[in-house]
Amino acid sequence: MLRTEVSGYREAIRHTPSGETVAVGKVNEWSNDPPAMLHPGTGRLLQLPVKELPDIPWENDFSKWADVTAFGANPHDEEDDAPAIQKAIDSGATVIYFPQAYGEAKKKKPTYIFGSTMVLRGNVNRVFGNEQFFKVGDTILVVNKDGEPFSIPEDKPLFRLDPQGPKQVIIERFAKHLGQHYNNPFLVLDVNRDVLISSSSGIGNVIQKGPGVLYADDIVGPAWKIRKGAEVYAWQFNLEGDADYKFDNDGGTVWCLGLKTEHMGPTILTRNGGKTEVLGAHLYTCVPMGVEKGQIFVEDASFAMAAGAEYAWTRSWATRELLIDTRQGQRRSLQTGATHPRSGGSMLPFVSLVMAEPAPGAPPAKPTLSKKEATAESVTLIFDKSASPNVLGFEISRLGEMPSFKQPPSKRLAEPLTLKEGNVRGLVKPGHAFTESKLTPETEYQFSVVAFDSANRRSEPLQVTIKTVQDTEPPTKLADFWSYQIFDTEAQLRFKPTTDNVALSHYLILRKEGDNNSREDRIEAKDVGTVKTWVDDKVVKGAKYLYQVVAVDAAGNKSQPAELAIEIPTQPPSERILEMENFDRAVSPPKKAPGHIFGVLAWSGLQFDDVPMGTQKPFNRATLRYSANDVQGGTMLDLYIGGELVETERRWTDVNAGTYLGSFHLASTGTFDKFKEISIPLQNVPTGAQTLTLRVRRGKNNNAFNAVANMDKLVFSSYEDPAAHAKALAEHLEKLKELDVPEGEKQQPKGK
């Protein structure tokens, strides 16, 4: 809440989670989220004074309107129209307008060519584009070639203002021709006149040098540059396209209500004492971002934002660093994942990277360390509270490292603050502990501690050296070690990873026979996911074995062994179980958790390699255990042997070679907590190990665009009675015809 007057209520604000209340009256500023801060500052918004959009009255004398086509401009001939437009400007008119095209002419997308700089002078106070397209002519067009750094040529703008003329000018309703990229500035404002750019697209690379004021209202464009002393006030501002920075505020003042961005590259740079305040931001990353890319950069300047969020198509495309705040050469960043998640990106409810000017007076005394402790993987520092009566807090940094906040403090000064990510620094109150974890055993670390008071006066730094101790603590014993499937030819064992106080190195798997080991294998810890399967394919039918799994850390410490005793059967198994989390790969990535939940827009699939489908005789029945809360009639699960699913133009019908086995019809079970088992007969199932492909898709009766199913396990077994199998198969095929395409078409799937 910002600058709001509240009356007629008992309280202006009641924040239920914290119990905080705000009295009625004028609420200057309030946020339920503490500010994201990377350096000590005000912890507030900038609250810049706002200049309203200028109200430039329309010219009612139409004799003072100049039609650019009357001076020779022609949007159909691909010739330079700038000289004709300049003649219209110099005609003494007040309004310059571009007439609409109609009928067949409009279908050809008439476009005006701006082939030279047009100077707004004389009586002109309005340039009315009338939603007409424009392109930059080849005579001044500047674009980047591959490998060239991005540049905006200030000497080749499309519009520039003469020092003489009406104080306020509006340029409105232009539409850039789709498909053209240009680096030329649309406008360079370097005189003492105010400009409002309104309701236009493709209006990019604007350069504001001042001393005039630049206003923007409902604009789409690639990049804007603001120079020292200049002022910009923007409403409904949409920055799209490639640039070094979409908004570069180099020492100016920028206020924005409603910012939206799109495409790759950093969004905002504020530097050299500039001030930028954004109220409401939608930062839309719709292309892959590089690891080095950031979203918002601040360099010895002030930036504040309320109610911002980054949206990314996938988590891998999200910006790696959301905020980068550099002051006097010290760089700090807030990384993705440090705030509330939102659609692949992150929420930024309240950002305050606002510098606070130090007040006159004596700075605090140099900090005093009351206690320091070290383990094998962490250090803890506590600073004397009694010796610092006037100190508001301590700022801790690690020497030789660039601080990076992966988990920001819950408040500006945490009570207490314990950060567990490597290379993380923080702000702590006197008497509270600062802990840094995930360090290397037997390694010396140096920290610098500066005390600061409420006036942002800062002490001389205290240098602290501390060494972590030797790692003697073993990993914890595995709690989960079990037999997944036992065959007459192999044993498939599973275990879940364990933890270590520092870092796991690997797991040792032992097969014990008496007092000796008959098998030993090593699995690197980094290769172990949620569940790890290990196969012993050197077994003897009828034999009994004792298996052990031992976790080993980087220092060589070993956990207590987890043990499992099994007996190898003498006959082939009568069934085969596939648990969905043990998938080999997702062919089309499921919308939610891989292997469990499928969100069907086109199709989603899983593929399993080397699935034994029986040795003496093939399995001919499949039983599926699943749950669903949003599956509508006609949603199918198809089974194929051999081949791979391929995706071409998002057509779920594409299957690359393979034998169709059968289809389940999935029905809603109400919630994901309720499971249902259904069985179908299989036909033409080969024996031996096969590649099995599952595909969830929409049948012809499904009118819903999206379907969701949570699959638990799939069990293959055999009908012992051939007649029962034939009857069940005939009944299933008859039901399938009512829900989906004919069975004959299913046996000959489309695709390469």
C-alpha positions in Angstrom: 0.0 0.0 0.0 1.4 3.4 -1.0 0.3 6.9 -0.2 -3.2 5.9 0.7 -5.7 7.7 3.0 -7.9 5.3 4.9 -11.0 6.4 7.0 -14.2 4.8 8.2 -12.6 1.6 9.4 -11.3 0.3 12.7 -7.9 -0.4 11.2 -6.3 0.5 7.9 -4.5 -2.9 7.6 -4.5 -6.1 9.6 -1.9 -8.6 8.6 -3.2 -11.9 10.0 0.0 -14.0 9.7 2.1 -11.6 11.7 -0.6 -9.9 13.8 0.6 -6.5 12.6 -2.0 -3.7 12.4 -1.9 -0.2 10.9 -4.1 2.5 12.2 -6.5 4.5 10.0 -5.3 7.7 8.4 -2.6 8.2 5.9 -0.6 5.1 5.1 2.5 6.4 3.4 4.0 2.9 2.7 3.3 -0.6 3.8 4.2 -4.1 2.5 3.5 -7.5 3.9 6.8 -8.8 2.4 10.1 -7.3 3.8 12.2 -5.7 1.1 14.8 -7.6 -0.9 18.1 -5.8 0.0 21.7 -6.6 -1.0 23.5 -3.6 0.7 22.4 -1.5 3.7 20.0 1.1 2.6 16.7 2.8 3.4 14.6 -0.3 3.1 11.9 1.8 1.5 10.6 2.7 -1.9 12.0 5.9 -3.5 8.5 7.5 -3.6 9.5 9.7 -6.5 7.3 12.7 -7.2 5.1 11.9 -10.1 4.4 14.2 -13.0 1.1 13.5 -14.7 0.9 13.0 -18.5 0.7 16.4 -20.2 -2.8 17.2 -21.6 -2.0 18.5 -25.1 -5.3 19.8 -26.6 -6.4 18.9 -30.1 -6.2 21.4 -32.8 -9.8 22.2 -33.9 -8.9 24.2 -36.9 -8.4 21.5 -39.6 -6.7 23.9 -41.9 -3.8 23.5 -39.5 -3.6 19.8 -40.1 -1.0 18.6 -42.6 -1.6 15.3 -44.5 1.8 13.9 -45.3 0.6 12.3 -48.5 -0.4 15.8 -49.7 3.3 16.7 -49.6 4.5 13.7 -51.6 4.6 10.8 -49.0 3.5 7.5 -50.5 3.2 4.4 -48.3 2.9 2.1 -51.4 6.1 2.9 -53.4 8.9 1.8 -51.1 10.5 5.2 -51.6 11.9 7.5 -48.8 9.0 9.5 -47.3 11.1 11.5 -44.9 11.6 14.6 -47.2 7.8 14.8 -47.8 7.1 14.5 -44.0 9.7 17.2 -43.3 7.8 19.5 -45.8 4.6 18.8 -43.9 6.3 19.7 -40.6 7.7 22.9 -42.1 4.3 23.9 -43.6 3.2 25.8 -40.5 0.8 23.1 -39.5 0.0 22.2 -35.8 -0.9 18.5 -36.5 1.0 16.2 -38.8 -1.0 13.1 -39.6 -0.6 9.9 -41.7 -3.9 8.9 -43.4 -5.4 5.4 -43.1 -5.5 3.1 -46.0 -8.7 1.2 -46.8 -9.9 -1.8 -48.9 -7.3 -3.6 -51.0 -4.7 -1.0 -50.3 -4.8 -1.8 -46.5 -4.4 -5.5 -47.2 -1.0 -4.8 -48.7 0.2 -3.2 -45.4 1.1 0.3 -46.6 4.4 1.4 -45.0 6.1 4.8 -44.7 9.8 4.8 -45.2 11.8 7.0 -42.8 15.1 7.4 -44.6 16.5 10.4 -42.8 16.1 12.3 -39.6 12.9 14.4 -39.3 13.2 17.5 -37.1 10.1 18.6 -35.2 10.0 22.4 -35.4 7.8 25.3 -36.1 4.2 25.0 -34.8 4.0 21.2 -34.6 2.8 19.9 -31.3 1.2 16.6 -32.5 2.4 13.9 -34.8 -0.5 11.5 -35.4 0.5 8.1 -36.9 -3.0 6.8 -37.2 -1.8 3.2 -36.6 0.2 3.2 -39.9 3.3 1.1 -40.4 6.8 2.6 -40.7 10.2 1.2 -41.6 13.7 2.7 -41.4 15.1 3.4 -44.9 18.4 1.8 -46.1 20.1 5.2 -46.2 20.2 5.4 -42.4 19.3 1.9 -41.3 21.6 0.5 -38.6 21.4 -3.2 -37.5 23.9 -5.4 -35.7 25.7 -8.1 -37.7 26.6 -11.4 -36.1 29.3 -11.0 -33.5 29.0 -7.2 -33.3 28.3 -5.5 -30.0 24.9 -3.8 -29.7 25.0 -0.1 -30.5 22.5 2.7 -30.9 23.7 5.5 -33.3 22.7 8.8 -31.7 23.4 10.6 -34.9 20.8 8.7 -36.9 17.5 9.1 -35.1 14.1 9.1 -36.9 12.9 12.2 -35.0 14.7 15.0 -33.2 13.3 18.2 -31.7 14.5 21.7 -32.7 15.2 23.9 -29.6 12.4 26.2 -30.8 8.8 25.2 -30.8 5.8 24.4 -28.5 7.0 23.3 -25.0 5.0 20.1 -25.2 4.8 17.7 -28.2 2.9 14.4 -28.5 3.9 11.6 -30.9 1.3 8.9 -31.0 -0.2 5.9 -32.7 2.6 4.5 -34.8 3.0 0.8 -35.7 6.4 -0.6 -36.7 6.3 -2.9 -39.7 6.7 -6.5 -38.5 9.9 -8.3 -39.4 12.2 -5.3 -39.4 14.9 -4.9 -36.8 16.6 -1.5 -36.4 19.0 0.1 -34.0 18.3 3.7 -35.0 16.8 5.8 -32.1 13.1 6.6 -32.8 13.7 9.8 -30.9 16.6 11.8 -29.4 15.4 14.4 -26.9 18.3 16.8 -26.1 16.5 20.2 -25.9 14.3 21.9 -23.3 11.0 20.6 -24.6 8.7 17.9 -23.3 7.7 14.9 -25.4 4.8 12.4 -24.8 5.1 9.2 -26.8 1.8 7.4 -26.7 -0.1 4.3 -28.0 2.6 3.0 -30.3 4.6 -0.2 -31.1 8.1 -0.5 -32.3 9.1 2.8 -30.6 12.5 1.8 -29.4 16.0 2.9 -28.8 14.7 6.3 -27.5 17.5 8.5 -26.0 16.6 11.1 -23.4 19.4 13.5 -22.6 17.2 16.3 -21.2 16.7 18.9 -20.1 13.2 18.3 -21.4 10.9 15.7 -19.8 10.0 12.5 -21.6 6.6 10.8 -21.0 5.6 7.3 -22.3 2.1 5.9 -22.3 1.1 2.5 -23.7 4.4 1.9 -25.6 6.0 -1.3 -27.1 9.6 -1.0 -28.1 13.1 -2.6 -27.8 15.3 -0.3 -25.7 15.5 3.2 -24.1 18.5 5.1 -22.8 18.3 7.8 -20.2 21.2 10.2 -19.5 22.3 12.1 -16.4 19.8 14.7 -15.2 17.0 13.5 -17.5 13.5 12.6 -16.4 11.1 9.9 -17.6 7.6 9.1 -16.5 6.1 5.9 -18.0 2.7 4.3 -17.9 2.0 0.8 -19.4 5.5 0.4 -20.7 6.5 -2.7 -22.7 10.1 -3.3 -23.6 10.7 -6.1 -26.1 13.7 -7.1 -28.2 17.5 -7.6 -27.9 19.7 -4.9 -26.4 22.5 -4.7 -23.9 19.9 -3.4 -21.5 16.2 -2.8 -22.3 16.2 0.3 -20.0 19.5 2.0 -19.3 19.2 4.8 -16.7 22.6 6.5 -16.6 22.2 9.1 -13.9 18.6 10.1 -14.6 15.2 9.8 -12.8 12.7 7.2 -14.1 9.3 6.5 -12.6 7.2 3.7 -14.2 3.7 2.4 -13.5 3.2 -1.0 -15.2 6.3 -2.5 -16.8 6.3 -5.5 -19.1 9.3 -7.0 -20.8 9.8 -9.8 -23.3 12.7 -11.6 -25.0 16.2 -12.3 -23.7 18.7 -9.9 -22.2 18.9 -7.8 -19.0 15.9 -5.6 -18.3 17.1 -2.5 -16.3 20.4 -0.9 -15.6 20.5 2.0 -13.2 23.9 3.6 -12.6 25.9 6.7 -11.7 23.5 8.0 -9.1 20.4 7.4 -11.1 17.0 6.7 -9.6 14.5 4.1 -11.0 11.2 3.2 -9.4 8.8 0.6 -10.9 5.4 -0.1 -9.5 4.2 -3.4 -11.0 6.4 -5.4 -13.3 5.9 -8.5 -15.5 9.3 -9.7 -16.7 8.6 -12.2 -19.4 11.5 -14.6 -20.4 10.2 -16.4 -23.5 13.6 -17.5 -24.9 16.6 -19.3 -23.3 18.7 -17.2 -21.1 22.5 -17.6 -20.7 23.8 -18.4 -17.3 25.7 -15.1 -17.2 22.5 -13.0 -17.8 20.8 -11.0 -15.1 17.5 -9.2 -14.8 18.0 -5.9 -12.9 21.4 -4.2 -12.5 22.2 -1.4 -10.1 25.6 0.3 -10.0 26.1 3.0 -7.4 22.5 4.1 -7.8 19.0 3.5 -6.4 16.3 1.1 -7.6 13.0 0.2 -6.0 10.2 -2.0 -7.2 6.9 -3.1 -5.8 4.9 -6.1 -7.1 7.2 -7.5 -9.7 7.6 -11.0 -11.1 9.6 -12.9 -13.7 7.7 -15.4 -15.9 9.6 -18.0 -17.8 8.3 -20.7 -20.1 10.5 -23.3 -18.3 12.6 -23.1 -15.1 15.8 -23.6 -17.3 15.0 -20.3 -19.1 14.6 -18.3 -15.9 17.2 -15.6 -15.2 20.0 -16.9 -13.0 20.4 -13.6 -11.1 17.4 -11.5 -10.5 19.0 -8.5 -8.8 22.7 -7.4 -9.1 23.6 -4.5 -6.8 27.2 -3.2 -7.1 28.4 -0.4 -4.7 32.0 0.9 -4.7 33.1 -2.2 -6.6 31.4 -4.7 -4.3 28.9 -6.9 -6.3 26.0 -8.7 -4.7 23.2 -10.6 -6.3 19.9 -12.2 -5.5 19.6 -15.5 -7.4 16.6 -17.3 -8.8 15.0 -19.5 -6.2 15.6 -17.0 -3.4 12.1 -15.6 -3.5 8.6 -17.0 -4.1 8.4 -19.1 -7.3 6.1 -18.1 -10.2 5.5 -19.9 -13.5 9.1 -20.9 -14.0 10.4 -17.6 -12.6 10.3 -15.8 -9.4 8.1 -13.2 -7.5 9.8 -10.0 -6.4 7.1 -8.5 -4.1 9.3 -5.6 -2.7 12.7 -4.6 -3.8 14.7 -1.8 -2.2 18.2 -1.2 -3.5 18.1 2.4 -2.4 21.2 4.0 -1.1 21.1 5.8 2.2 23.3 8.8 2.6 25.5 8.6 5.8 24.6 11.2 8.4 27.3 13.4 10.0 28.7 12.2 13.2 31.1 9.6 14.6 30.9 6.1 13.1 30.4 3.0 15.3 33.4 1.4 16.9 35.2 -1.5 15.2 33.2 -4.7 15.8 34.2 -7.0 18.7 33.9 -10.8 18.2 32.5 -12.6 21.3 32.6 -16.1 19.9 33.7 -18.1 16.8 33.1 -21.8 16.2 34.0 -24.2 13.4 32.9 -27.6 12.3 34.1 -29.6 9.3 31.7 -27.8 7.0 30.6 -24.6 8.7 31.8 -21.6 10.7 29.8 -19.5 13.1 30.5 -15.9 14.2 28.8 -14.0 17.1 29.5 -10.4 17.8 29.5 -8.7 21.2 26.2 -6.9 21.9 27.2 -5.1 25.0 30.2 -3.5 23.3 28.0 -2.0 20.5 25.1 -0.1 22.1 24.5 2.2 19.1 25.1 -0.4 16.4 22.0 -1.4 14.3 23.7 -4.4 12.7 26.8 -6.0 11.2 27.5 -6.6 7.5 29.5 -9.8 6.9 31.4 -10.6 3.7 34.0 -13.2 2.8 37.3 -12.0 1.5 38.1 -13.0 -2.0 34.5 -13.9 -2.8 31.6 -12.2 -4.5 28.6 -12.3 -2.1 25.5 -13.8 -3.6 22.2 -14.1 -1.7 20.6 -17.4 -2.6 18.3 -17.2 0.4 17.6 -13.6 1.5 17.0 -12.6 5.1 13.3 -12.8 6.2 13.8 -9.2 7.4 16.4 -6.6 6.7 18.1 -7.7 9.9 17.5 -11.3 10.6 16.7 -12.5 14.2 18.8 -14.7 14.0 20.0 -15.2 10.4 21.4 -18.6 9.5 22.3 -19.0 5.8 23.1 -22.5 4.6 24.2 -21.9 1.0 27.8 -21.7 0.0 29.3 -18.2 -0.5 26.4 -16.4 1.2 26.8 -13.3 3.3 24.2 -11.5 5.4 23.2 -8.8 7.8 22.9 -9.7 11.5 22.0 -7.9 14.7 24.4 -7.7 17.6 24.3 -10.8 19.8 23.0 -13.0 17.0 24.9 -15.7 15.1 26.1 -15.7 11.6 26.7 -19.2 10.1 28.0 -20.1 6.7 27.8 -23.8 5.7 28.9 -26.1 2.9 32.5 -25.2 3.4 35.6 -27.4 2.8 37.1 -29.3 5.8 40.5 -28.2 7.1 40.4 -25.0 5.1 41.1 -21.4 6.3 38.5 -18.7 5.6 38.6 -14.9 6.1 35.7 -12.7 6.8 35.3 -8.9 6.9 32.8 -7.5 9.4 31.6 -3.8 9.3 29.2 -2.3 12.0 26.6 0.3 10.9 24.1 2.4 12.8 20.6 3.7 11.9 22.2 6.7 10.1 24.2 4.3 7.9 27.5 5.4 9.4 30.0 2.5 9.0 32.9 1.4 11.2 36.3 0.2 10.3 36.2 -3.4 9.2 37.1 -6.3 11.5 39.1 -9.1 9.8 38.3 -12.6 11.1 40.3 -15.7 10.2 38.8 -19.1 11.0 39.7 -22.7 9.9 37.3 -25.6 9.6 38.2 -28.8 11.3 38.8 -32.3 10.0 35.8 -34.3 8.9 35.4 -37.4 11.1 31.6 -37.8 11.0 30.4 -40.7 8.8 27.4 -40.5 6.5 24.1 -41.6 7.9 23.0 -45.2 7.4 20.7 -45.9 4.4 17.1 -46.1 5.7 15.7 -47.6 2.5 17.2 -50.6 0.8 14.9 -53.2 -0.8 14.5 -55.7 -3.6 12.7 -54.2 -6.6 12.3 -57.4 -8.7 13.9 -60.8 -8.3 14.2 -63.1 -11.4 15.7 -66.4 -12.0 18.5 -64.7 -13.9 19.1 -61.4 -12.0 18.3 -59.5 -8.9 17.2 -55.8 -9.1 17.9 -53.9 -5.9 17.0 -50.3 -5.0 18.1 -47.8 -2.4 17.4 -44.2 -1.6 20.4 -41.8 -1.1 21.5 -40.9 2.4 23.1 -37.7 3.7 26.5 -36.5 5.0 27.5 -33.5 7.1 29.9 -32.3 4.3 29.7 -34.2 1.0 29.0 -37.8 -0.1 31.5 -39.3 -2.5 30.1 -42.7 -3.5 28.3 -45.9 -2.4 29.8 -49.4 -2.1 27.5 -52.3 -2.9 28.7 -55.7 -1.5 27.4 -59.2 -2.0 28.4 -61.3 1.0 28.8 -65.1 0.9 29.8 -66.3 4.3 32.6 -64.1 5.5 33.8 -63.2 2.0 32.6 -60.8 -0.7 31.7 -62.4 -4.0 30.8 -59.1 -5.7 31.6 -55.5 -5.1 30.5 -52.4 -7.1 30.8 -48.6 -6.7 28.2 -46.0 -7.6 29.2 -42.3 -7.6 27.0 -40.2 -5.3 26.3 -37.7 -8.1 24.8 -40.5 -10.2 22.2 -41.3 -7.6 18.8 -39.6 -8.0 15.7 -40.0 -5.8 16.0 -43.8 -6.2 18.9 -45.9 -7.6 18.5 -49.3 -9.1 21.5 -51.8 -9.0 21.3 -55.0 -10.9 23.2 -58.2 -10.0 23.2 -60.3 -13.2 25.6 -62.9 -11.9 23.3 -64.9 -9.7 22.6 -68.7 -9.4 19.1 -70.1 -9.3 18.0 -71.1 -5.8 21.0 -69.3 -4.2 20.7 -67.1 -1.1 22.6 -63.8 -0.9 23.2 -61.0 1.7 23.7 -57.6 0.2 25.2 -54.5 1.9 25.2 -50.8 0.8 27.7 -48.5 2.5 27.9 -44.7 2.0 31.3 -43.1 1.8 32.0 -39.4 2.2 34.8 -37.2 0.7 37.0 -37.8 3.8 36.7 -41.6 3.5 34.3 -42.0 6.4 31.9 -44.9 6.0 28.3 -45.3 7.1 26.9 -48.4 8.9 25.9 -50.9 6.2 22.3 -51.3 5.2 21.6 -55.0 4.7 19.2 -57.1 2.5 18.8 -60.8 2.3 17.2 -62.4 -0.8 16.7 -65.8 -2.4 16.9 -66.3 -6.2 13.9 -68.2 -7.6 14.4 -71.4 -9.7 11.7 -70.6 -12.2 11.0 -67.5 -14.4 8.7 -64.9 -12.8 5.0 -65.0 -13.6 4.7 -61.2 -13.8 6.7 -58.0 -14.4 6.2 -54.8 -12.5 7.1 -51.3 -13.8 7.0 -48.5 -11.3 6.5 -45.2 -13.0 9.3 -43.3 -11.2 11.8 -45.8 -12.7 11.2 -44.5 -16.2 14.2 -44.4 -18.6 13.3 -41.1 -20.3 10.4 -38.8 -20.9 9.7 -38.7 -24.7 7.6 -35.6 -24.5 8.1 -34.0 -21.1 5.2 -34.5 -18.7 3.7 -31.3 -17.4 4.4 -32.1 -13.8 6.5 -34.7 -12.1 8.2 -37.0 -14.7 7.0 -40.5 -14.6 3.9 -39.8 -12.5 1.7 -37.0 -13.8 1.0 -36.3 -17.4 -0.5 -33.1 -18.7 -1.8 -33.8 -22.2 -1.7 -30.8 -24.6 -0.6 -32.8 -27.6 0.7 -36.0 -26.0 3.1 -37.1 -23.3 5.0 -40.3 -23.2 7.5 -42.5 -21.3 9.9 -45.0 -22.7 11.4 -48.0 -20.9 14.4 -49.9 -22.3 15.1 -53.6 -21.9 11.8 -54.7 -20.4 11.6 -58.5 -20.0 8.3 -59.5 -21.5 8.6 -63.2 -20.6 11.1 -65.9 -21.6 9.2 -69.2 -21.9 6.0 -67.4 -23.1 5.2 -63.7 -23.5 3.0 -61.8 -21.1 -0.4 -61.1 -22.6 -2.1 -59.0 -19.9 -1.4 -55.5 -18.5 -2.8 -54.2 -15.3 -2.5 -50.5 -14.6 -2.9 -48.9 -11.2 -3.6 -45.2 -11.5 -5.5 -42.2 -10.1 -6.9 -39.1 -11.8 -8.8 -36.0 -10.9 -9.1 -34.3 -14.3 -9.5 -37.0 -16.9 -12.4 -36.7 -19.2 -14.0 -39.4 -21.4 -11.8 -40.6 -24.2 -8.3 -40.1 -22.6 -6.1 -43.1 -23.5 -2.9 -44.7 -22.5 -1.3 -46.5 -25.5 1.4 -49.3 -25.2 3.9 -50.0 -27.9 6.8 -52.4 -28.3 9.9 -51.2 -30.2 10.6 -47.8 -31.8 10.4 -44.3 -30.4 7.8 -41.7 -30.2 8.6 -38.7 -32.3 7.2 -35.2 -32.2 6.4 -33.4 -35.5 4.3 -30.3 -35.4 2.9 -31.3 -32.1 0.9 -34.2 -33.6 0.2 -36.9 -31.1 -0.4 -39.4 -33.9 3.2 -39.6 -34.9 4.8 -42.9 -33.9 8.0 -44.1 -35.4 7.7 -47.9 -36.1 6.6 -50.2 -33.4 4.0 -52.9 -32.6 0.8 -51.6 -30.9 -0.1 -53.7 -27.9 -3.2 -52.1 -26.5 -4.9 -49.0 -25.0 -6.3 -48.3 -21.5 -9.2 -45.9 -21.2 -8.6 -43.7 -18.2 -11.5 -42.6 -16.1 -11.6 -40.1 -13.3 -11.1 -41.5 -9.8 -12.0 -38.2 -8.1 -8.7 -37.4 -6.5 -5.1 -38.4 -6.7 -5.5 -40.1 -3.4 -7.9 -42.7 -4.8 -6.4 -45.5 -7.0 -8.0 -47.8 -9.5 -6.8 -50.9 -11.2 -7.8 -51.8 -14.7 -6.6 -54.7 -16.9 -6.5 -55.1 -20.7 -5.5 -58.1 -22.9 -2.4 -57.7 -25.0 -1.8 -59.1 -28.5 1.3 -59.8 -30.6 3.7 -59.6 -27.6 7.2 -60.8 -28.4 9.3 -62.6 -25.8 12.6 -61.4 -24.3 13.8 -57.9 -23.4 11.9 -55.2 -25.3 11.7 -51.4 -25.6 8.3 -50.4 -24.2 6.7 -47.0 -24.9 3.7 -45.5 -23.2 1.8 -42.5 -24.6 -1.0 -40.6 -22.9 -3.2 -38.8 -25.4 -6.8 -37.7 -26.0 -9.2 -40.0 -27.7 -11.9 -38.8 -30.1 -14.5 -38.4 -27.4 -12.4 -36.1 -25.2 -13.4 -32.5 -25.8 -11.1 -31.2 -23.0 -7.8 -29.6 -24.1 -6.0 -30.9 -21.1 -6.1 -34.3 -19.3 -4.1 -35.4 -16.2 -3.3 -38.8 -14.9 -1.2 -40.0 -12.0 0.1 -43.5 -12.8 1.4 -45.7 -10.0 2.5 -48.9 -11.6 2.1 -51.2 -14.6 2.1 -55.0 -14.1 2.5 -57.5 -17.0 1.2 -61.1 -16.5 -0.4 -63.9 -18.4 -3.9 -65.3 -19.0 -3.5 -69.0 -18.3 -6.7 -69.8 -20.2 -6.4 -69.0 -23.9 -10.2 -68.9 -24.3 -10.5 -66.4 -21.5 -7.9 -64.3 -23.1 -9.6 -64.4 -26.5 -12.9 -63.4 -25.0 -11.4 -60.6 -23.0 -9.6 -59.3 -26.0 -12.8 -59.2 -28.2 -14.7 -57.3 -25.4 -11.9 -54.8 -25.0 -11.6 -54.1 -28.8 -15.4 -53.6 -29.0 -15.3 -51.0 -26.2 -12.2 -49.4 -27.7 -14.1 -48.7 -30.9 -16.6 -46.6 -29.0 -13.9 -44.4 -27.5 -11.3 -44.1 -30.1 -10.3 -44.7 -33.8 -10.8 -48.2 -35.4 -8.4 -50.9 -34.3 -7.2 -51.5 -37.9 -5.8 -47.9 -37.9 -4.2 -48.4 -34.6 -2.1 -51.4 -36.0 -0.7 -49.1 -38.7 0.2 -45.9 -36.9 1.1 -42.8 -38.8 4.7 -41.6 -38.8 8.0 -42.2 -40.3 
